[in-house]
Amino acid sequence: MKKYINDLTVCSNRQLSDDYFILGLTSSDVLPEMLPGQFAEIKVDNNPNVFLRRPISIHDVDYTNNVLYVLVKIVGQGTQSLSTLKVNDTVNLVYPLGNTFNMDGVTNVILAGGGCGIAPMLYLARHLHQKKIKTTILLGGRTTIDILESEEFKKYGDVFVSTDDGSMGEKGFITNNSIMKQLSSFQRLYCCGPLPMMKVFAAIAKQQQVDCEVSLENTMACGIGACLCCVTETDKGNKCVCTEGPVFNINQLKWQI
């Protein structure tokens, strides 16, 4: 798939909480095709102390209005600077990067996103809905504030929620949500979030013999496989997450689970 380096214009900056925001980005040109699971490397021009681009998942794409959405968690200077962007500011992107989820051969699937791990899941849910694949969505976070975009997800499937403190949905870790007792009734599990969470999901999926794909969140400084800082160990040797991933079937990964 062709990659682009373009300046996009900020058309919205919606603060979800103190820690999360969604940027809407548009262009005078028609946005290129983007697939669920892919990401962009975003240049931070408004902070001289930030030198590297920031890898950000594609959260959603509205082709009718020519808008690309990215959901961002503020974790450092780079993402803090991006949170201050205003309408009509410009930002440079290298995109779309990485691979996509396998959506073939399934009719009933479950998506699981923990915290900012829901970022690539909304666009995936949209695609699955368009393909008329029955989709169940599991969202998790430490508290209510970390449950993001639940109303948007409800457009595409049944939504179940877990919070560590019980402030929304079921109390406890997302991996212990009661819907997981029905995992064997699904044909595939897609998940993204903290590595320990994904490893637990992978272990449960293997035990239940359910196909499982994960979207890794390794540090990806360049996005083109040059810096090698995002390497992960697979059954075919070390692979760059930015070019061979970020989506991997768990059978490809050499995880201790």
C-alpha positions, 0 to 999 in steps of 0.5 A, spaced: 500 500 500 502 506 498 505 511 503 504 518 504 507 524 507 502 530 507 500 536 511 493 535 514 489 541 517 486 540 524 479 541 523 477 538 531 480 537 537 476 534 542 478 533 549 475 526 552 478 527 559 485 530 562 488 524 559 485 523 552 483 527 546 481 526 539 484 530 533 480 530 527 485 531 521 483 533 514 486 535 507 484 539 501 486 532 497 482 526 498 484 522 503 488 515 501 485 508 503 486 506 510 485 500 513 484 498 521 490 497 525 494 501 521 497 507 524 501 514 522 507 517 524 505 524 526 511 530 527 510 534 533 512 541 530 510 545 536 515 543 541 522 544 539 524 539 545 521 533 541 525 530 535 522 524 533 515 523 530 509 519 534 506 513 532 498 514 533 493 509 531 488 510 526 482 511 530 477 512 525 476 515 518 470 519 515 471 519 508 464 522 506 467 528 510 474 527 508 476 526 516 481 522 519 481 521 526 486 519 531 485 518 539 491 520 543 493 519 550 497 524 553 504 521 556 509 525 555 511 532 551 510 530 544 503 528 546 502 534 550 504 538 545 499 535 540 493 536 545 494 543 544 493 543 536 487 548 534 483 548 528 486 550 522 493 548 525 497 543 520 500 537 522 505 533 518 503 525 517 507 519 514 501 514 513 498 509 512 503 505 516 503 497 518 498 492 516 491 490 518 487 485 521 484 479 518 477 479 517 476 473 512 472 467 514 469 469 520 461 471 522 462 472 529 467 476 533 469 479 539 474 486 540 477 487 546 480 494 548 484 496 554 485 504 555 488 507 549 488 500 546 481 502 544 484 506 539 484 502 533 478 498 535 473 503 533 475 503 525 475 495 526 468 495 528 466 499 523 469 495 518 466 489 521 459 492 521 460 494 514 461 486 512 455 484 516 460 480 521 456 480 528 461 484 533 461 484 540 466 489 544 469 489 550 472 495 553 476 496 559 480 501 564 482 503 571 476 507 572 470 510 568 474 516 565 478 510 561 472 508 558 472 511 551 467 512 546 463 507 548 457 510 545 460 510 538 462 503 539 455 501 540 453 503 533 457 497 531 455 491 536 454 489 543 458 493 548 461 490 555 465 494 560 470 492 565 473 497 570 478 496 575 474 500 581 467 498 579 465 505 577 462 503 570 460 496 568 463 490 571 468 490 577 475 487 575 480 486 570 477 486 563 480 479 562 475 477 567 469 480 564 463 475 564 463 475 557 469 471 556 466 465 559 463 465 552 469 466 548 469 459 545 462 461 541 466 466 538 471 465 532 476 470 533 478 475 538 482 482 536 485 485 542 489 491 543 492 494 550 497 493 555 502 488 554 500 484 560 493 484 558 494 482 551 498 476 554 492 474 558 487 474 552 492 470 548 492 465 553 485 464 554 484 464 547 489 458 546 486 455 552 479 455 548 482 454 541 479 461 539 483 465 533 486 471 536 490 477 533 493 482 537 495 489 535 502 491 539 504 498 541 511 497 541 515 504 541 516 505 533 520 511 532 521 511 524 515 507 522 519 504 516 523 499 519 530 503 519 531 504 527 529 497 529 527 499 536 520 496 535 523 489 534 519 483 537 520 476 537 516 471 532 516 464 530 520 466 523 525 470 527 525 478 529 520 482 526 519 490 526 512 491 529 512 498 524 512 494 518 511 487 519 505 489 524 503 492 528 497 486 528 500 479 529 496 473 530 498 470 537 501 463 534 506 468 530 509 471 537 514 467 541 510 469 548 511 466 554 503 465 556 
